[in-house]
Amino acid sequence: MSAPFDLNDDSVVVIVGSGAGGGTLGTELALKGIKVVILEAGQRHNMEDFVNNEWESFSQLAWTDMRTTSGSWRVHKNFPNLPAWIVKAVGGSSVHWAGASLRLQEHEFKTRSTYGDIDGANLLDWPITLQDLEPWYAKAEDRMGVTRTNGIPGLPGNNNFKVFEAGAKKVGYKEVSTGRMAINSEPRADRGACQQIGFCFQGCKSGAKWSTLIAEIPRGEATGNLEVRPQSMVQKIEHDASGKATAVVYVDKDGKTQRQKARIVAVAGNSIESPRLLLNSASSMFPDGLANSSGQVGRNYMRHMTGSVYAIFEKPVHMYRGTTMAGIVRDEAVNDTKRGFAGGYELETLSIGVPFMAAFLDPGGWGRSFASAMDGYVNMAGLWIVGEDMPQETNRVTLNTDVKDAYGMPVANVHFDDHPNDVAMRNHAYAQGAAIYDSVGATRTLPTPPYPSTHNLGTNRMSEKPRDGVVNKHGQTHDIPNLFIADGSQFTTGGAENPTLTIVALALRQADFIAGEMTRKTI
């Protein structure tokens, strides 16, 4: 472990959050010789501490601090205080993700130009293009060990994949494989190959899956330039009379309030906690919260259009054996408005265990229909739908001043309504998912509603013009030059792809930018 930095050391970069964005940014800066303190609200677990049991793992890893919800989305009805299943631990949600690592497509960086004006959608082109990000995607893929890149073979297909592939080919899909996954298919970077254990969402016990906890942070700490402080719940960011960020106030593991001075602050607390922190850092100089001259902090919250389709067959499938999400159909990810919506979606294999299946299946209440579906569990195959949802200004994270957290700070309220484009896309995807399974003899297909998803995006969007968003193309806030956003909240739009690879690519690019600016003494 690196020597702890002094609370009064104002030469350090302070990063809030240690997930795919914060953990990568912190490690990359440390590797460049820059001193970094990462403040992480959760505990630090070791690989061997992970639990291969869904409910136990949930209580070990999940961010269960109080939150509230509003809007017409199903989550508000079913899980009003759990708008998202994200991790509160060192490594953030990179501990819990499935590993799917896909580049956004060219048109997804310019949805305003491509889709035109969609009523009710707050579409905006990103201030960067696929071409700008390609070298950083290449670096991220190499660093994360993404299969089917850099000569790394794909993962083997489990039974869930075999059923999925056979059905996909039967309905005419061409782009079907075990995907590009940040899970070692052979030993690489001091980590072994995937053991096919099947608990990818419970924290990988073999270390084959890339996470900042296992693959990044230890490298950063080995330089002596990175200090991670777990159980450090950040309250607010302070600034001086010129508006420059100067310190981060947090409550430590003993419940004491601490103040870490900083040269630069980067916020990487996920699309719910990041805007909450900016809003809770309001001051007389910034009455609407930090970096919020545009009024866009917290707005344009996206979570991807999601849903699942499960199918029951005559014979056992044992979908839960093997890598959870090694299976993807990409044919529907194109933008083809003939289907009745803009943007596209991916279909990815997904298995959840018996306890979660019972909680999420809910095919119209208890009784014979539900019991027979659960009886068919070993004969079940399943897929997950992930597609581009429309950014809407009214879908937003605000402070709920009536509800306070354990430290007396207002909690986040997450408001979300589906856009008609999201609904049309989901219905199309449900039909296609069912068709895949019907074509190979499913006795029954069960579409399930979206559950608290992990892909929280938007809320601190990138924009060319300061009035349209919160950060510029480097994730640097338009209003405060030494304040950065380093997570999925900087996404202008969501794309159809799982976002982690893009978050990592942006973090590597941002580290390069910050190091350059520090050398030039511009920040």
Secondary structure by P-SEA (a helix, b strand, c coil): cccccccccccbbbbccccaaaaaaaaaaaaabbbbbbbbcbbbbccccccccaaaaaaacccccbbbbbccccccccccccccccccccccccccccccccccccccccccccccccccccccccccccccaaaaaaaaaaaaccccccccccccccaaaaaaaaaaaaacccccccccccccccccccccccccccccccccccccccccccccaaaaaaaccbbbbcccccccccccccccccbbbbbccccbbbbbbbcbbbbcccaaaaaaaaaaaccccccccccccccccccccccccccbbbbbcccccccccccccccccccccccccccccccbbbbbbbbbcaaaaaaccccccccaaaaaaaaacccccbbbbbbbbbbcccbbbbbccccccccccbbbbbbbbbcaaaaaaaaaaaaaaaaaaaaacccbbbbbcccccccccccccccccccccccccccccccccccccccccccccccccccaaaaaaaaaaaaaaaaaaaaaccc
